[in-house]
Amino acid sequence: MARWRVFALLLLVAVASAGCNPKKPTYTVIRKGGWSQPPPPVGKVLLTVILPDGRSYDLDRQGLQKLTWVRRVTRYHPREKDPPAAFEGVLLSDLIKAFGVREEGLYIRFTALDDYQLKRSWAELEPLEPILALKQNGKWLTIDDYGPVRVILPYDRLRPDPTEYNALWVWQLRVIEFLEQ
């Protein structure tokens, strides 16, 4: 009888702690990938990445698809009242690693097609696990639906007020600049 109580207690602890992992990712890995160096674009350039030393790289869809791809199902700004959508793309952290950029003291400047700019520290962005999304609900993003590349955050994990993060939802992204401060 004592064994059953110990087993039941251990089972209860395991079940109770399963949903309490604050480090649980807000995305699902779809496909593993990577590159030893950024591939030259063969298609339309979607994103330019500028490194702290000033070197820049143009990336097309094919180049971005060679990295690990993830999916996040979430509500999103500016259509918070719409049902959650499934976004697919590359984790910003994977792009940082792919280019060998040092994370300590890193700042990131995002520039959109309309020249909207946002500069934030990686220390602020990293816990949000930003995704550079290229697909929404299985369809490639276009300019009309805030693409071809946009930043997607885990909307329901933005606390205390998701609207405080509205500036971070950069859409129609064209340049990411990594800056060391």
C-alpha positions as CSV (number, residue, x, y, z in Angstrom):
1,M,0.0,0.0,0.0
2,A,2.9,2.4,0.8
3,R,4.3,1.8,-2.7
4,W,1.1,2.9,-4.3
5,R,1.1,6.1,-2.2
6,V,4.6,6.9,-3.2
7,F,3.8,6.1,-6.8
8,A,0.7,8.3,-6.7
9,L,2.6,11.1,-5.1
10,L,5.4,11.0,-7.7
11,L,2.8,10.9,-10.5
12,L,1.0,13.9,-9.1
13,V,4.3,15.9,-8.8
14,A,5.2,14.9,-12.4
15,V,1.8,16.0,-13.8
16,A,1.7,19.2,-11.7
17,S,5.2,20.3,-12.8
18,A,4.7,19.4,-16.5
19,G,2.9,22.7,-17.2
20,C,5.2,24.8,-15.0
21,N,8.3,25.0,-17.2
22,P,8.9,28.6,-18.0
23,K,11.6,27.6,-20.5
24,K,9.2,25.6,-22.6
25,P,9.6,26.9,-26.2
26,T,6.7,28.8,-27.7
27,Y,7.3,27.2,-31.1
28,T,7.7,23.7,-32.7
29,V,10.7,22.7,-34.8
30,I,9.5,21.7,-38.3
31,R,12.8,21.0,-39.9
32,K,16.4,21.1,-38.8
33,G,18.9,23.0,-40.9
34,G,21.9,25.2,-41.0
35,W,24.7,26.5,-43.2
36,S,28.5,26.9,-42.8
37,Q,28.2,30.2,-44.6
38,P,25.3,32.2,-46.0
39,P,24.4,31.0,-49.5
40,P,24.3,33.6,-52.2
41,P,20.8,34.5,-53.3
42,V,19.4,32.8,-56.5
43,G,15.9,34.3,-56.1
44,K,14.4,37.6,-55.0
45,V,16.3,39.1,-52.0
46,L,13.9,39.2,-49.1
47,L,16.2,40.2,-46.3
48,T,19.5,42.0,-45.9
49,V,21.6,41.2,-42.8
50,I,24.3,43.6,-41.7
51,L,26.9,42.3,-39.3
52,P,28.7,44.4,-36.6
53,D,31.8,44.6,-38.8
54,G,29.8,46.2,-41.6
55,R,29.7,43.1,-43.9
56,S,26.2,42.6,-45.4
57,Y,24.5,39.6,-46.8
58,D,21.4,39.3,-49.0
59,L,19.2,36.4,-48.3
60,D,16.4,34.9,-50.5
61,R,13.7,32.5,-49.6
62,Q,15.9,29.5,-50.5
63,G,18.8,30.7,-48.2
64,L,16.4,31.2,-45.3
65,Q,14.8,27.8,-45.9
66,K,18.2,26.2,-45.4
67,L,18.2,27.2,-41.7
68,T,16.1,25.4,-39.0
69,W,12.4,26.2,-39.5
70,V,9.9,26.5,-36.7
71,R,6.2,27.0,-36.4
72,R,4.3,29.1,-33.8
73,V,0.6,29.2,-33.5
74,T,-0.4,32.6,-32.0
75,R,-2.6,35.6,-32.2
76,Y,-0.8,38.6,-33.7
77,H,-0.6,42.3,-33.9
78,P,-2.4,44.2,-35.6
79,R,-5.1,41.6,-35.9
80,E,-5.4,40.4,-32.2
81,K,-9.1,39.6,-32.5
82,D,-8.6,37.2,-35.4
83,P,-8.2,33.5,-34.5
84,P,-4.6,32.3,-33.9
85,A,-2.6,31.7,-37.0
86,A,0.3,29.3,-37.7
87,F,3.4,31.1,-38.7
88,E,6.5,29.5,-40.0
89,G,10.1,30.8,-40.4
90,V,13.4,31.1,-38.7
91,L,14.2,31.9,-35.1
92,L,16.1,35.2,-34.8
93,S,18.4,33.4,-32.4
94,D,19.3,30.8,-35.1
95,L,20.1,33.7,-37.5
96,I,22.4,35.2,-34.9
97,K,24.1,31.9,-34.5
98,A,24.3,31.2,-38.2
99,F,26.3,34.5,-38.7
100,G,28.4,33.8,-35.6
101,V,27.4,37.1,-34.0
102,R,28.3,37.5,-30.3
103,E,25.1,37.8,-28.2
104,E,26.7,39.7,-25.3
105,G,26.0,43.4,-25.7
106,L,24.2,42.8,-28.9
107,Y,21.6,45.3,-30.2
108,I,19.4,44.7,-33.3
109,R,18.0,47.3,-35.6
110,F,15.1,46.2,-37.7
111,T,14.2,48.2,-40.8
112,A,10.9,47.7,-42.7
113,L,10.1,48.4,-46.3
114,D,8.5,51.8,-45.3
115,D,11.7,52.7,-43.4
116,Y,10.2,52.1,-40.0
117,Q,13.0,51.3,-37.7
118,L,13.3,49.7,-34.3
119,K,16.4,49.1,-32.2
120,R,16.4,46.8,-29.2
121,S,18.9,44.9,-27.2
122,W,19.1,41.1,-27.7
123,A,18.8,40.8,-23.9
124,E,15.3,42.3,-24.2
125,L,14.3,40.3,-27.3
126,E,15.8,36.8,-26.5
127,P,13.2,35.8,-23.9
128,L,10.4,36.5,-26.4
129,E,11.9,33.9,-28.9
130,P,11.1,36.1,-32.0
131,I,10.5,34.3,-35.3
132,L,11.2,35.8,-38.7
133,A,8.1,34.4,-40.3
134,L,7.8,33.9,-44.1
135,K,4.6,31.8,-44.0
136,Q,1.2,32.2,-42.4
137,N,-1.3,29.3,-42.4
138,G,0.8,27.5,-45.0
139,K,0.9,30.4,-47.5
140,W,4.0,32.5,-48.3
141,L,3.6,36.0,-46.8
142,T,3.2,38.9,-49.3
143,I,3.4,42.6,-48.8
144,D,-0.4,42.7,-48.6
145,D,-0.3,40.4,-45.5
146,Y,2.7,42.1,-43.8
147,G,5.4,40.0,-45.5
148,P,7.4,38.8,-47.1
149,V,9.2,38.7,-43.7
150,R,7.8,39.7,-40.4
151,V,8.6,39.4,-36.7
152,I,6.3,37.1,-34.8
153,L,6.2,36.9,-31.0
154,P,4.2,34.6,-28.7
155,Y,1.3,37.0,-28.2
156,D,-0.4,35.2,-25.2
157,R,2.9,35.2,-23.3
158,L,3.4,38.9,-23.5
159,R,2.8,40.1,-20.0
160,P,1.4,42.2,-18.4
161,D,0.0,43.9,-21.4
162,P,0.6,42.7,-24.9
163,T,0.0,46.2,-26.4
164,E,3.2,47.3,-24.7
165,Y,5.0,45.2,-27.3
166,N,3.3,46.5,-30.4
167,A,6.4,48.2,-31.6
168,L,8.2,44.9,-31.8
169,W,5.9,43.4,-34.3
170,V,7.9,44.6,-37.3
171,W,6.3,43.6,-40.6
172,Q,7.5,44.0,-44.2
173,L,11.0,43.5,-42.7
174,R,13.8,44.2,-45.2
175,V,17.0,44.7,-43.1
176,I,18.3,43.3,-39.8
177,E,21.4,45.0,-38.5
178,F,23.4,43.5,-35.7
179,L,25.1,46.2,-33.6
180,E,27.6,45.8,-30.7
181,Q,27.2,48.4,-28.0
